[in-house]
Amino acid sequence: MSHLTSFVHLTSLMVGFSAGLFGFIYYLKDRKRLYLLISLFALSMFSMVLGLSLMHYGDIAGINTGELSLFLNGLGSMGFILVVPPLLYRLFSVDASRAVNIGYLVFSLCVVAASLTYLLFYRAEWLLISLQTALFALLAYGLIFAIINLKNIGSRPIRTFLRNLFITTIIFSPLLIIDSLMSGINWLPNNICLPLLNLTICVEIIYFGFTYFNQPPFFSNNSLTEQFVGMFGLTPREKEITEFLLIGKSNKEIGEKLFISAKTVENHFSHIYQKSGVKNRTQLVNLIFSNSAD
């Protein structure tokens, strides 16, 4: 069983680092914030697994890696807590309100302060429990957020990616909670749940990257790109109407700008929906902004 655990840890580390590097390389190439957030997400998971792996291999070699393992695991947990909310909002193309942004800023500062205090100065049990609670609360928030907003996703690759993440999280969350409260699950080796979760998610990230990353942006410099127009066969009028939608104009306002009726605008949108494979305005906006150049 120890050999199996070692293999899972090693494979998880290799795939996790590859997923983080994969996203970062594409971010340097295209400068899309989504790729950077996915890279940071993968690397935070990698850091948590690296901490557990050092502990596992240290036990085998008879080396005490407790402090370094704790630091890497805590650093990864802090990064995970900080990166998940903006990643969710980016994937779903949701504009957070000012109150939400302020709340997230306060939450982030508290997480950073608590993490650094625990790792560097004061190993209080209540600090560790608070951070673990924040971690699992964030998982619950992500699941609820996905359930509410999944219908608004216009991009098929993103929709598939998020659905796979949702299923993976549902499967592994109970195991992670039990594993954190007990010294391992009876029918699983100790500290193997997180590496398995990381391995599964990072394989999904790499697959998603190959199916989604390598395409030009749909929106750049406040305008639809030729890539989007050509891919979905939009006419000049449909392109113009879509760009008005992206700045928040209603059908009536678009009609007034273009000297056509609101009914005509609605008919144009019906054609745009059919061509782009979306069902409504929200999905169309998400399809475009989820692949926009920053």
C-alpha positions as CSV (number, residue, x, y, z in Angstrom):
1,M,0.0,0.0,0.0
2,S,2.9,2.3,0.7
3,H,4.1,1.9,-2.9
4,L,0.7,2.8,-4.2
5,T,0.6,5.9,-2.0
6,S,4.0,7.0,-3.2
7,F,3.0,6.5,-6.8
8,V,-0.1,8.6,-6.4
9,H,1.8,11.4,-4.6
10,L,4.5,11.5,-7.3
11,T,2.0,11.4,-10.2
12,S,-0.1,14.0,-8.6
13,L,2.9,16.3,-8.1
14,M,4.0,15.9,-11.7
15,V,0.6,16.5,-13.2
16,G,-0.2,19.3,-10.8
17,F,3.0,21.2,-11.7
18,S,2.4,20.5,-15.4
19,A,-1.1,22.0,-15.2
20,G,0.2,25.1,-13.4
21,L,3.0,25.6,-15.9
22,F,0.7,24.9,-18.8
23,G,-1.7,27.7,-17.7
24,F,1.1,30.1,-17.0
25,I,2.7,29.6,-20.4
26,Y,-0.6,30.3,-22.1
27,Y,-1.0,33.4,-19.9
28,L,2.4,34.7,-21.0
29,K,1.4,34.0,-24.6
30,D,-2.1,35.6,-24.6
31,R,-2.3,37.6,-21.4
32,K,-5.7,36.3,-20.6
33,R,-6.5,36.7,-16.9
34,L,-8.5,33.4,-16.9
35,Y,-5.3,31.4,-17.7
36,L,-3.4,33.1,-14.9
37,L,-6.1,32.3,-12.4
38,I,-6.2,28.7,-13.5
39,S,-2.4,28.4,-13.3
40,L,-2.5,29.9,-9.7
41,F,-5.3,27.5,-8.8
42,A,-3.3,24.5,-10.0
43,L,-0.1,25.7,-8.3
44,S,-1.9,26.2,-5.0
45,M,-3.2,22.6,-5.1
46,F,0.4,21.5,-6.1
47,S,1.7,23.3,-3.0
48,M,-0.7,21.6,-0.7
49,V,0.1,18.2,-2.2
50,L,3.8,18.9,-2.0
51,G,3.5,19.5,1.7
52,L,1.8,16.1,2.2
53,S,4.2,14.4,-0.1
54,L,7.2,15.7,1.8
55,M,5.7,14.3,5.0
56,H,5.0,11.0,3.3
57,Y,8.4,10.5,1.8
58,G,10.0,11.9,5.0
59,D,8.3,9.2,7.1
60,I,9.7,6.6,4.7
61,A,13.2,8.0,4.9
62,G,13.1,8.7,8.6
63,I,13.5,12.4,8.1
64,N,11.5,15.0,10.0
65,T,9.9,17.3,7.4
66,G,7.1,18.6,9.7
67,E,7.9,22.3,9.5
68,L,8.5,22.5,5.8
69,S,5.5,20.3,5.1
70,L,3.2,22.4,7.2
71,F,4.5,25.6,5.6
72,L,3.9,24.4,2.0
73,N,0.5,23.0,2.9
74,G,-0.5,26.2,4.6
75,L,0.8,28.3,1.7
76,G,-1.1,26.2,-0.8
77,S,-4.3,26.4,1.3
78,M,-4.0,30.2,1.6
79,G,-3.5,30.5,-2.2
80,F,-6.5,28.2,-2.9
81,I,-8.8,30.3,-0.6
82,L,-7.6,33.5,-2.3
83,V,-7.8,32.4,-6.0
84,V,-11.0,30.4,-6.1
85,P,-13.5,33.4,-5.8
86,P,-12.0,35.5,-8.7
87,L,-11.6,32.3,-10.8
88,L,-15.3,31.5,-10.3
89,Y,-16.4,35.0,-11.2
90,R,-14.1,35.0,-14.3
91,L,-15.3,31.6,-15.5
92,F,-18.9,32.6,-15.1
93,S,-18.3,36.2,-16.4
94,V,-20.1,37.6,-13.4
95,D,-19.4,41.2,-12.4
96,A,-19.1,41.3,-8.6
97,S,-20.8,44.2,-6.9
98,R,-18.8,46.8,-4.9
99,A,-20.0,45.2,-1.7
100,V,-18.9,41.8,-2.8
101,N,-15.5,43.1,-3.8
102,I,-15.0,44.8,-0.5
103,G,-16.2,41.7,1.3
104,Y,-13.7,39.6,-0.6
105,L,-10.9,42.1,0.1
106,V,-11.6,41.9,3.9
107,F,-11.9,38.1,3.7
108,S,-8.6,37.9,1.8
109,L,-6.8,40.1,4.3
110,C,-8.1,38.0,7.2
111,V,-7.0,34.7,5.5
112,V,-3.5,36.1,4.8
113,A,-3.2,37.4,8.3
114,A,-4.4,34.2,9.9
115,S,-2.3,32.0,7.6
116,L,1.0,33.9,8.2
117,T,0.3,34.2,11.9
118,Y,-0.2,30.4,12.2
119,L,2.8,29.5,9.9
120,L,5.3,32.0,11.3
121,F,4.4,33.0,14.8
122,Y,1.6,31.4,16.8
123,R,0.5,27.7,16.3
124,A,-2.9,28.0,17.9
125,E,-5.4,25.3,17.3
126,W,-8.2,27.7,16.8
127,L,-6.3,29.4,13.9
128,L,-5.9,26.1,12.1
129,I,-9.5,25.2,12.6
130,S,-10.5,28.6,11.3
131,L,-8.5,28.2,8.1
132,Q,-9.8,24.7,7.6
133,T,-13.4,26.0,8.1
134,A,-12.7,28.7,5.5
135,L,-11.4,26.2,3.1
136,F,-14.4,23.9,3.3
137,A,-16.8,26.9,3.4
138,L,-15.2,28.0,0.1
139,L,-15.8,24.6,-1.4
140,A,-19.5,24.8,-0.4
141,Y,-19.7,28.3,-1.8
142,G,-18.2,27.2,-5.1
143,L,-20.7,24.3,-5.4
144,I,-23.7,26.6,-4.7
145,F,-22.3,29.3,-7.0
146,A,-21.9,26.7,-9.8
147,I,-25.4,25.3,-9.3
148,I,-26.9,28.8,-9.6
149,N,-24.9,30.1,-12.5
150,L,-24.1,27.0,-14.7
151,K,-27.1,27.8,-16.8
152,N,-25.5,31.1,-17.9
153,I,-22.4,29.5,-19.4
154,G,-22.3,30.0,-23.1
155,S,-19.1,28.3,-24.0
156,R,-19.4,24.5,-24.4
157,P,-15.7,23.7,-23.3
158,I,-16.1,25.9,-20.1
159,R,-19.5,24.3,-19.4
160,T,-18.0,20.8,-19.7
161,F,-15.0,21.8,-17.6
162,L,-17.1,23.2,-14.8
163,R,-19.5,20.2,-14.9
164,N,-16.5,17.9,-14.4
165,L,-15.1,20.0,-11.6
166,F,-18.5,20.0,-9.9
167,I,-18.8,16.2,-10.1
168,T,-15.2,15.8,-8.9
169,T,-15.7,18.1,-5.9
170,I,-19.0,16.4,-4.9
171,I,-17.2,13.0,-4.9
172,F,-14.1,14.1,-3.0
173,S,-15.4,16.7,-0.6
174,P,-16.8,14.2,2.0
175,L,-13.6,12.2,1.8
176,L,-11.5,15.3,2.4
177,I,-13.6,16.4,5.4
178,I,-13.4,12.9,7.0
179,D,-9.7,12.7,6.3
180,S,-9.1,16.1,7.9
181,L,-11.0,15.0,11.0
182,M,-9.5,11.6,11.3
183,S,-6.1,10.1,10.8
184,G,-7.1,8.8,7.4
185,I,-10.1,6.9,6.1
186,N,-10.1,3.2,7.0
187,W,-10.2,1.9,3.5
188,L,-7.8,4.5,2.1
189,P,-4.1,5.2,2.9
190,N,-3.6,8.2,5.0
191,N,-3.1,11.6,3.2
192,I,-4.0,10.2,-0.2
193,C,-7.4,11.9,-0.8
194,L,-5.9,15.4,-1.6
195,P,-3.3,14.0,-4.0
196,L,-6.1,12.0,-5.8
197,L,-8.3,15.1,-6.0
198,N,-5.4,17.2,-7.3
199,L,-4.5,14.6,-9.9
200,T,-8.1,14.4,-11.1
201,I,-8.6,18.2,-11.3
202,C,-5.2,18.9,-13.0
203,V,-5.9,16.2,-15.7
204,E,-9.2,18.1,-16.3
205,I,-7.3,21.4,-16.4
206,I,-4.9,20.1,-19.0
207,Y,-7.6,18.6,-21.1
208,F,-9.6,21.9,-20.9
209,G,-6.5,23.8,-21.9
210,F,-6.0,21.7,-25.1
211,T,-9.6,22.2,-26.1
212,Y,-10.0,25.9,-25.1
213,F,-6.7,27.8,-24.5
214,N,-5.3,27.7,-28.0
215,Q,-7.7,30.1,-29.7
216,P,-7.6,33.8,-30.4
217,P,-9.7,36.1,-28.1
218,F,-13.4,36.9,-29.0
219,F,-13.2,40.4,-27.6
220,S,-10.3,42.8,-27.7
221,N,-9.9,46.6,-27.5
222,N,-13.6,47.1,-26.8
223,S,-14.6,45.3,-30.0
224,L,-15.5,41.8,-31.2
225,T,-12.6,40.2,-33.0
226,E,-12.6,38.8,-36.5
227,Q,-12.1,35.4,-34.9
228,F,-15.5,35.6,-33.2
229,V,-17.2,37.1,-36.3
230,G,-15.7,34.6,-38.6
231,M,-16.2,31.5,-36.4
232,F,-20.0,32.2,-36.0
233,G,-20.6,33.9,-39.4
234,L,-22.0,37.1,-38.0
235,T,-23.1,39.8,-40.5
236,P,-21.8,43.4,-40.0
237,R,-25.2,44.3,-38.5
238,E,-25.2,41.4,-36.1
239,K,-21.6,42.3,-35.0
240,E,-22.8,45.9,-34.3
241,I,-25.8,44.7,-32.3
242,T,-23.7,42.3,-30.3
243,E,-21.2,45.1,-29.4
244,F,-24.1,47.3,-28.2
245,L,-25.2,44.3,-26.0
246,L,-21.8,44.1,-24.5
247,I,-21.9,47.6,-23.2
248,G,-25.3,47.0,-21.6
249,K,-27.8,48.4,-24.1
250,S,-31.3,47.1,-24.2
251,N,-33.2,46.2,-27.4
252,K,-35.0,49.5,-27.4
253,E,-31.7,51.4,-26.9
254,I,-30.0,49.4,-29.7
255,G,-32.9,50.1,-32.0
256,E,-32.8,53.8,-31.4
257,K,-29.0,53.8,-32.1
258,L,-29.4,51.9,-35.3
259,F,-32.8,53.4,-36.4
260,I,-34.6,50.1,-36.4
261,S,-37.4,48.7,-34.2
262,A,-36.9,46.7,-31.0
263,K,-38.6,43.8,-32.7
264,T,-36.0,43.8,-35.5
265,V,-33.3,43.9,-32.9
266,E,-34.9,40.9,-31.2
267,N,-35.0,39.0,-34.5
268,H,-31.3,39.7,-35.1
269,F,-30.5,38.3,-31.6
270,S,-32.4,35.2,-32.4
271,H,-30.1,34.7,-35.5
272,I,-27.0,35.4,-33.4
273,Y,-28.1,32.9,-30.7
274,Q,-28.6,30.2,-33.4
275,K,-25.2,30.9,-35.0
276,S,-23.3,31.0,-31.7
277,G,-25.1,28.0,-30.0
278,V,-26.4,30.0,-27.0
279,K,-29.8,30.3,-25.6
280,N,-30.0,33.9,-24.3
281,R,-28.3,37.3,-23.8
282,T,-26.5,36.1,-20.6
283,Q,-25.0,33.1,-22.3
284,L,-23.9,35.2,-25.3
285,V,-22.1,37.7,-23.0
286,N,-20.5,34.9,-21.1
287,L,-19.3,33.2,-24.3
288,I,-17.6,36.4,-25.4
289,F,-16.2,37.7,-22.2
290,S,-14.9,34.3,-21.0
291,N,-12.5,34.4,-24.0
292,S,-11.6,38.1,-23.9
293,A,-8.2,39.6,-24.1
294,D,-7.2,41.5,-20.9
